Structure formats: C-alpha cells, structure tokens
Amino acid sequence: MPRQHDPERSAHGAGQVGGGGIDTDHQVEAGDEVGGILEVGGAGVGRVQADHPRERQELGRQGRRQGPEGVVSIGRLTARLGLPVSADTSRSVPARAALEAGARLINDVSGLHLDPALAGLAAEAGAGLVLMASPAHGAPIDPMADPIAIVRDSLERSLALARAAGIPDERILLDPGIGFFRGPSVAWPDWDCRVLADLPALHALGRPLHVGVSRKSFIGALAGVDDPTDRLPGSLAAAAAAVLGGAHVIRAHDVAETVQAVRVAQALQRARERAAAGVA
C-alpha cells in the first residue's frame, strides 16, 4: 500500500522502501477489497506555496540517474513489490521519467496549476492522475469562507484543466488537500476538520476521493501531540472518518494498522447503508 508526500509528510518521517534513498508513501484503497499502491516522491512536497526542487533533484529522488543505466529505482520497485507505482510530482519532466520507468499514476499537489505541460503528458501516456485542491498561489484565504466550498471550487478548476487536455474522467482521482490550506488568518485544525466532516459534499464532482490524514498537524493540534510519529491513534480515527465520508483511497504511513481501521469503517458503512435501506 502506498504513501504520498504532502506539506507535512517530509517533516513527519515518511518511510523508505527499496533502498537508494527513495522517498515513499503508501495508499490504502478502500474499495470492496482493500488493495495498495506505492508512491515514489519526486518533489518531497512542502506546501504548494513553497519552492519546488529543481527537476534534477526530483529525478534523483525518483531514482533516475543519468547515463546508460537509465531508470533504476522505480523499475526495481515495480518488479520487486508487484504494486502499481504512483509518482508524486507537479512537473512534467520528472513525471515523464517516472512513467517511462513504469509508474502508472501521477499525483499532482498543484492540481495541474504549476506545470501546464503535465496535463498533456498524462493524456498522452494514458496515466492516472490525482488532482489535489490547493490554495490559489499568492491569494489569501478568506477566514469567513466555507472550507468545503473553497476545496470544491479548486477541484472543479483542476478537473476542467484535465478535461480540456483530453484526460478521461475515469483516470482521475480528487484529493481535498487536507493539511495544505494554511495562512495567518486560517484556524487550520478547524479547517481540516470541517473538510473531513464535509467530504460527502465532494461526491457531486463524480470522481473517487483520495484522502491523506496520516500524521497530519491538525491531529497533533487536536490531540496535543507534537511528535508526528506518535499520532497513530488520531491518524486511524481520521482515516476511518474519511472512509465513512466516502473516501476511496487513504494515504498512510502505518499500513497494517490503517488497513484494519479501513476494514472496520467499511463494515460500519455497509451496516449503515443496510439500515437506511431497511435491510436486515
């Protein structure tokens, strides 16, 4: 099961798989059968507003080195683990390298706003694409605004860019960007809780939801836990809440524990649906 990089993950000690200093994350698919994806981090993302590493640095983090050896780490991980690989990058050059190495999914935390060429590349390669909601660059966040409305507007704009590039809807997942909306006027623990609680409002967009809450700072703020590695209980509670809110993919650091939480949340969801339908 994969992981992914977010504003907080790099600082929170994401694990490594396969050697070579490759940044990785895990995602747990909350479908009828729990499955997994491995994510290889290129950008090692801080917040979208932060400076991105140069493309050469991203290529190095993905495990691509220059010369006749070509792509090394992504291909090795794909062969060794037998899981689909997702590349965490918002830039088209590292994304192309990752896809050539065997990645099947691109996770763009900018929602196609950083590099206009990325949408065309994803369409050309037939790759899956995760579009994350992110604050408009340089624009302050209105503290009186409805968080889920801002997230929905951001995702609608990213969806429009993907569709204009010819990417079919069935290859797109949407991420509400929990942990990415920050600013001096934003009460961010409340913001993240409201987005998580209002996930069902995003179902109208018609695409599966991809949610990352593992070790996030809003959990630390709510629970009074500074060390991200001590936030497992809160992470599991938030993951279960996301599944009950309709999330299809959950990013996680602690995979086995999160799989258990997802399975319990799925069972509760099915019981709730049966009760609503009057089925014994």
C-alpha positions, -999 to 999 in steps of 0.1 A, spaced: 0 0 0 14 34 -9 23 66 7 24 101 -6 42 133 1 23 163 15 32 195 32 37 176 64 49 142 53 85 152 46 89 166 81 70 138 96 93 110 88 78 91 58 94 57 55 116 44 28 112 12 7 136 -5 -16 168 13 -7 185 40 -27 171 68 -6 138 67 -24 110 86 -7 78 65 -5 43 66 9 15 41 10 -21 44 -1 -48 20 11 -76 16 -14 -110 15 4 -129 -4 -22 -147 -37 -19 -113 -53 -15 -85 -35 3 -56 -30 -20 -25 -9 -23 -3 15 -44 33 25 -38 40 62 -42 75 74 -50 82 110 -40 99 133 -65 92 167 -51 92 157 -14 65 183 -13 62 210 12 32 232 9 23 242 -27 34 277 -19 69 265 -11 97 264 -36 99 231 -55 132 213 -60 148 216 -94 139 188 -118 173 172 -115 167 168 -77 133 153 -83 147 128 -108 173 118 -82 146 113 -56 126 91 -80 157 70 -85 165 80 -121 202 86 -128 217 99 -159 237 76 -182 232 43 -199 217 27 -168 186 48 -173 158 44 -148 168 24 -118 147 26 -87 111 29 -99 115 0 -122 132 -20 -95 104 -13 -70 77 -22 -96 94 -55 -103 102 -63 -66 69 -54 -49 44 -61 -77 24 -30 -68 12 -1 -90 35 29 -86 24 65 -83 48 94 -88 45 124 -65 54 154 -87 38 185 -102 64 188 -130 62 172 -165 99 162 -169 101 141 -137 66 128 -144 77 116 -179 108 99 -164 86 82 -138 60 70 -164 88 57 -187 101 37 -156 67 21 -151 47 44 -129 10 43 -137 -2 73 -117 8 109 -112 -1 127 -80 0 165 -86 -5 185 -55 -8 217 -76 -39 203 -93 -23 210 -128 -16 246 -120 22 245 -116 32 230 -150 7 233 -179 26 205 -198 17 179 -172 -19 176 -183 -9 169 -219 17 143 -208 -9 125 -186 -33 124 -215 -6 112 -240 6 85 -216 -28 72 -206 -17 77 -169 -40 80 -139 -39 114 -122 -46 126 -87 -57 162 -86 -53 179 -52 -71 210 -41 -47 238 -33 -49 275 -24 -46 299 -53 -10 310 -54 -5 343 -36 -41 347 -28 -51 350 9 -77 326 23 -109 342 34 -113 332 71 -151 336 67 -153 313 37 -168 278 38 -138 254 36 -155 227 16 -168 253 -9 -132 266 -15 -119 230 -19 -147 221 -43 -140 252 -64 -103 244 -66 -111 208 -76 -136 219 -102 -109 242 -118 -84 213 -119 -110 190 -133 -117 215 -161 -80 216 -170 -77 178 -171 -108 175 -193 -96 202 -216 -64 182 -221 -84 151 -230 -79 131 -198 -109 109 -194 -128 112 -161 -122 76 -153 -85 82 -149 -89 110 -123 -90 110 -85 -96 141 -64 -78 150 -32 -93 176 -8 -58 188 2 -61 183 40 -31 200 55 -24 223 26 -47 252 33 -27 274 57 -24 311 64 -22 336 93 -59 341 92 -68 304 90 -77 283 120 -63 253 103 -72 225 127 -109 236 124 -105 240 86 -92 204 82 -119 190 105 -146 208 85 -133 195 52 -130 159 66 -165 161 80 -180 175 48 -164 150 23 -198 139 11 -202 174 -4 -175 164 -29 -193 134 -42 -212 156 -67 -179 160 -86 -183 124 -97 -148 112 -91 -132 90 -64 -118 108 -34 -82 103 -24 -75 115 12 -43 119 32 -47 124 70 -18 103 84 3 121 110 -11 155 99 -6 185 121 -43 190 127 -42 157 146 -13 169 166 -31 201 174 -63 184 185 -46 157 205 -18 178 219 9 155 203 39 173 189 58 142 175 42 131 143 52 95 148 31 95 180 -1 104 161 -11 69 151 -44 68 171 -56 101 157 -45 91 122 -66 59 124 -96 78 137 -93 103 109 -88 76 83 -120 58 95 -139 91 94 -127 97 58 -139 62 47 -173 69 64 -173 101 44 -169 83 12 -131 83 6 -119 57 -19 -82 59 -13 -64 66 21 -28 76 23 -10 61 53 24 57 70 13 28 92 -1 4 66 -12 -26 86 -29 -6 113 -47 16 87 -59 -14 68 -76 -26 100 -92 8 105 -104 9 69 -120 -25 71 -139 -17 103 -150 16 88 -162 -2 56 -182 -27 77 -198 2 96 -206 19 63 -222 -12 49 -243 -16 81 -254 20 79 -264 15 43 -284 -16 51 -302 1 79 -311 31 57 -324 7 31 -344 -12 57 -325 -44 50 -320 -68 80 
